[in-house]
Amino acid sequence: MGDEMDASPSHGVTMRQTFGYETKVKEKEASTMEVKLIGIDLAKSVFQLCAVNQAGQVVFNRAVKRDRLLAVLRQHPAVPLVMEACYSAHHWGRTFQALGHPVRLIPPQHVKPFVRVNKNDAGDALAICEAAQRPGLHCVPVKSVAQQDLQLLHRLRQRSVRQRTQLANQMRGLAAEYGVVFPKQLNPLGRWVVQPKARRGHNNRTTYPGFCGYR
């Protein structure tokens, strides 16, 4: 992450350089700027918050540590909070909604075109803000805990089925080296493994008695 520094005021204008992005804000207008939305670049420890006003100008773009994030947003008036629909986004979405902030989750593929050449946290947060202001943008609904629990069960089952298929294909390939061919179904393969009678008629011997092809 880059450094944040303030230059000396000149003619009522403050120059702030944050992570390579410069924001000029007139001192008299800084306090009256109304934040339209805040883009949040999610992370494990340090979050990047970028706020824009009605004109699309950056009001602030700063880093906030995890233990300070809720305190900062709790003190801020309720405005739409926009994040990428990535890991932990639904957890933070529910948390921010409990604070009274509307939450919008944007698919990452809609944010990527707005990321500038120098990719960093400040640039990602700014890209989220720019993508959120595009008309007709499709947002991902924030999932409840029950919905995430159901999704978790489906994902665990999908992984178990995938691993079972991988193991069955490996066993078929190894058995084919000994001249044993199984149908595509899993039941014949299971009977071969657990039922000795299913292996009758196969005279293939191996050098290791523990293999199922040994008689």
C-alpha positions in Angstrom: 0.0 0.0 0.0 1.2 3.5 -0.7 1.5 6.4 1.6 -1.0 9.1 2.3 0.2 12.6 2.6 -1.3 16.1 2.6 0.4 19.0 0.8 0.3 22.5 2.2 -2.9 24.4 1.4 -2.7 26.9 -1.5 -5.5 29.3 -2.5 -8.1 27.4 -0.4 -7.4 24.1 -2.1 -6.1 21.0 -0.3 -4.1 18.4 -2.3 -4.3 14.9 -1.0 -2.4 12.0 -2.6 -3.7 8.6 -1.6 -2.2 5.4 -3.1 -1.2 7.2 -6.2 -4.5 9.0 -6.7 -4.8 12.8 -6.2 -8.0 14.4 -5.0 -8.4 18.2 -5.0 -11.0 19.4 -2.6 -11.8 23.0 -1.9 -11.7 23.6 1.8 -15.0 25.5 1.9 -16.8 22.9 -0.1 -15.3 19.8 1.6 -17.7 20.0 4.5 -20.8 20.4 2.4 -20.1 17.6 -0.1 -22.8 15.0 0.1 -21.6 11.4 -0.2 -23.6 9.5 -2.8 -22.1 6.0 -2.2 -19.1 4.3 -0.7 -17.2 1.6 -2.5 -15.4 -0.9 -0.2 -12.6 -3.1 -1.3 -12.8 -6.1 1.0 -9.7 -7.7 2.6 -8.6 -9.7 5.7 -7.1 -6.9 7.7 -7.2 -3.5 5.9 -10.2 -2.3 4.0 -10.2 0.5 1.4 -13.1 2.9 1.5 -13.8 5.2 -1.5 -16.6 7.7 -1.3 -18.0 9.8 -4.2 -20.5 12.6 -4.3 -23.5 13.3 -6.5 -21.2 14.7 -9.2 -19.1 11.5 -9.2 -16.1 13.2 -7.6 -14.0 11.4 -5.0 -14.6 12.8 -1.5 -12.2 10.5 0.2 -10.3 7.3 -0.5 -8.6 5.9 2.6 -7.6 2.6 4.2 -9.4 1.5 7.4 -8.3 -1.4 9.6 -10.7 -4.2 10.4 -11.2 -3.4 14.0 -12.1 0.2 13.1 -14.4 -0.5 10.1 -17.7 -0.8 11.9 -17.0 2.2 14.1 -16.3 4.4 11.0 -19.4 3.3 9.2 -21.5 3.5 12.3 -20.7 7.2 12.6 -21.4 7.9 8.9 -24.9 8.7 7.6 -26.7 5.9 5.9 -25.5 5.7 2.3 -25.3 2.8 -0.2 -22.3 0.6 0.4 -21.0 -1.2 -2.7 -18.7 -4.2 -2.7 -17.7 -7.0 -5.0 -19.6 -10.2 -4.6 -16.5 -12.1 -3.4 -15.6 -14.1 -0.3 -17.0 -12.7 3.0 -19.2 -10.2 1.0 -22.5 -11.7 2.3 -21.2 -11.6 5.9 -20.3 -8.0 5.6 -23.4 -7.2 3.7 -25.6 -8.5 6.6 -23.4 -6.6 9.1 -23.7 -3.3 7.2 -27.4 -3.7 6.7 -27.8 -4.1 10.5 -26.1 -0.6 10.8 -28.8 0.9 8.5 -26.7 1.1 5.3 -28.2 -0.2 2.0 -25.8 -2.8 0.5 -25.2 -3.6 -3.2 -23.0 -6.5 -4.3 -21.5 -6.3 -7.8 -20.2 -9.3 -9.7 -16.4 -9.0 -10.1 -16.6 -9.2 -13.9 -18.5 -5.9 -13.9 -15.9 -4.2 -11.9 -12.8 -5.4 -13.8 -13.2 -3.0 -16.8 -13.0 0.0 -14.5 -9.7 -1.0 -12.8 -6.9 1.3 -13.9 -3.4 0.2 -15.0 -1.8 0.6 -11.6 -3.8 -2.0 -9.6 -4.0 -1.4 -5.9 -6.5 -1.2 -3.1 -7.4 2.5 -3.8 -7.8 1.8 -7.5 -10.1 -1.2 -6.8 -12.3 0.8 -4.4 -12.5 3.6 -7.0 -13.4 1.0 -9.7 -16.2 -0.3 -7.6 -17.6 3.2 -7.2 -17.5 3.8 -11.0 -19.1 0.5 -11.8 -21.9 1.1 -9.3 -22.9 4.3 -11.0 -23.5 2.6 -14.4 -27.2 2.2 -15.3 -28.8 -1.2 -15.6 -26.1 -2.8 -13.4 -27.1 -6.3 -12.1 -26.4 -6.7 -8.4 -26.2 -9.9 -6.3 -28.7 -10.1 -3.5 -27.2 -10.4 0.0 -27.8 -14.0 1.3 -29.2 -14.7 4.7 -27.5 -17.2 7.0 -30.0 -19.9 6.2 -29.4 -19.4 2.5 -25.6 -19.7 3.0 -26.1 -22.8 5.1 -28.1 -24.4 2.3 -25.5 -23.4 -0.3 -22.8 -24.9 2.0 -24.5 -28.2 2.0 -24.9 -28.2 -1.8 -21.2 -27.4 -2.2 -20.1 -30.1 0.2 -22.2 -32.7 -1.6 -20.9 -31.6 -5.0 -17.3 -32.0 -3.8 -18.2 -35.5 -2.4 -19.7 -36.6 -5.7 -16.7 -35.2 -7.6 -14.3 -37.0 -5.4 -16.3 -40.3 -5.7 -16.2 -40.0 -9.5 -12.5 -39.3 -9.5 -11.8 -42.4 -7.3 -14.1 -44.6 -9.4 -12.3 -43.6 -12.6 -8.9 -44.2 -11.1 -10.0 -47.7 -9.9 -11.3 -48.5 -13.4 -8.1 -47.4 -15.0 -6.0 -49.5 -12.6 -8.3 -52.5 -13.0 -8.0 -52.2 -16.8 -4.3 -52.8 -16.5 -5.1 -56.3 -15.2 -7.7 -57.0 -17.8 -10.8 -56.2 -15.7 -13.3 -53.9 -17.3 -16.3 -52.4 -15.4 -19.5 -50.8 -16.7 -20.0 -47.1 -16.3 -22.3 -47.5 -13.3 -20.9 -47.4 -9.8 -22.8 -50.5 -8.5 -20.7 -53.1 -10.4 -17.6 -51.4 -9.2 -18.8 -51.4 -5.6 -19.7 -55.1 -5.7 -16.3 -56.0 -7.1 -14.6 -54.2 -4.1 -16.8 -55.5 -1.3 -18.1 -58.9 -2.5 -15.5 -61.6 -3.2 -18.1 -63.6 -5.3 -18.1 -60.8 -7.8 -14.4 -61.5 -8.6 -14.9 -65.1 -9.6 -13.9 -65.9 -13.1 -10.9 -63.5 -13.1 -7.6 -65.3 -12.9 -5.5 -62.2 -12.8 -2.9 -62.4 -10.0 -0.9 -59.5 -8.6 2.3 -59.5 -6.6 0.6 -58.0 -3.6 -2.1 -60.1 -1.9 -4.0 -57.0 -0.7 -5.2 -56.1 -4.1 -8.8 -57.0 -4.8 -7.8 -58.8 -8.0 -5.8 -61.4 -6.1 -7.4 -64.8 -5.7 
